[in-house]
Amino acid sequence: MNVDIFGYFAAILTTTAFLPQLIKTLKTKKADDVSLTTLIMFIIGVLSWIIYGYKISSKPILIANLITLILNLLILISKIYFSKKLK
């Protein structure tokens, strides 16, 4: 059995877990309930996973974390944009 199957399965689950938050943020045009500190820490962690995945040549880690990074950067941008728009 190819162990990468578990990597891809984990990648699909952990990456798609952020879609509901992004969709909610874009629909409501609010991200007050998203912690900025947690979001920034998570993005730094994802960047670290990307570096790690690159260094060990792991496609599941790279793909999952690149997509997760994009989704979370969109949430961060939305949070900043919508909070400035309300002021």
C-alpha positions as CSV (number, residue, x, y, z in Angstrom):
1,M,0.0,0.0,0.0
2,N,1.3,3.4,-0.9
3,V,1.6,5.6,2.2
4,D,1.0,8.8,0.2
5,I,-2.7,7.8,0.1
6,F,-2.9,8.9,3.7
7,G,-1.1,12.1,2.9
8,Y,-3.5,13.0,0.1
9,F,-6.5,12.0,2.3
10,A,-5.3,14.2,5.1
11,A,-4.5,17.0,2.6
12,I,-8.1,16.9,1.3
13,L,-9.7,17.0,4.7
14,T,-7.5,19.6,6.3
15,T,-7.5,21.9,3.2
16,T,-11.2,21.8,2.6
17,A,-11.9,22.5,6.3
18,F,-11.2,26.1,5.5
19,L,-13.7,26.5,2.7
20,P,-16.7,27.1,5.0
21,Q,-14.9,29.9,6.8
22,L,-13.9,31.6,3.6
23,I,-17.3,31.2,2.1
24,K,-18.9,32.6,5.3
25,T,-16.5,35.5,5.4
26,L,-17.2,36.4,1.8
27,K,-21.0,36.1,2.1
28,T,-21.3,38.1,5.4
29,K,-18.5,40.5,4.5
30,K,-17.4,40.1,8.2
31,A,-14.5,38.3,9.8
32,D,-14.8,39.6,13.3
33,D,-15.1,36.1,14.7
34,V,-11.7,35.1,13.1
35,S,-8.8,35.7,15.4
36,L,-6.1,37.7,13.7
37,T,-3.3,36.3,15.9
38,T,-4.4,32.7,15.3
39,L,-4.7,33.3,11.6
40,I,-1.2,34.8,11.4
41,M,0.3,32.0,13.5
42,F,-1.5,29.4,11.3
43,I,-0.2,31.0,8.1
44,I,3.4,30.9,9.5
45,G,2.9,27.3,10.4
46,V,1.6,26.5,6.9
47,L,4.7,28.3,5.4
48,S,6.9,26.1,7.6
49,W,5.0,23.0,6.3
50,I,5.6,24.1,2.7
51,I,9.3,24.5,3.4
52,Y,9.4,21.1,5.1
53,G,7.4,19.4,2.2
54,Y,9.8,20.9,-0.3
55,K,12.9,19.8,1.6
56,I,11.6,16.2,1.8
57,S,10.0,16.2,-1.7
58,S,6.6,15.4,-0.4
59,K,3.9,16.3,-3.0
60,P,1.0,15.7,-0.6
61,I,2.4,18.1,2.0
62,L,3.3,20.7,-0.7
63,I,0.0,20.6,-2.5
64,A,-2.2,20.6,0.6
65,N,-0.3,23.4,2.3
66,L,0.0,25.6,-0.8
67,I,-3.8,25.4,-1.2
68,T,-4.3,26.0,2.5
69,L,-2.0,29.0,2.4
70,I,-4.0,30.5,-0.5
71,L,-7.3,30.0,1.3
72,N,-6.0,31.4,4.6
73,L,-4.4,34.4,2.9
74,L,-7.8,35.1,1.3
75,I,-9.4,34.9,4.8
76,L,-6.7,37.3,6.1
77,I,-7.1,39.7,3.3
78,S,-10.9,39.6,3.7
79,K,-10.6,40.2,7.4
80,I,-8.4,43.2,6.9
81,Y,-10.5,44.6,4.0
82,F,-13.8,44.2,5.7
83,S,-12.7,45.6,9.0
84,K,-11.4,48.7,7.3
85,K,-14.5,49.1,5.3
86,L,-16.7,49.1,8.5
87,K,-14.7,52.1,10.0
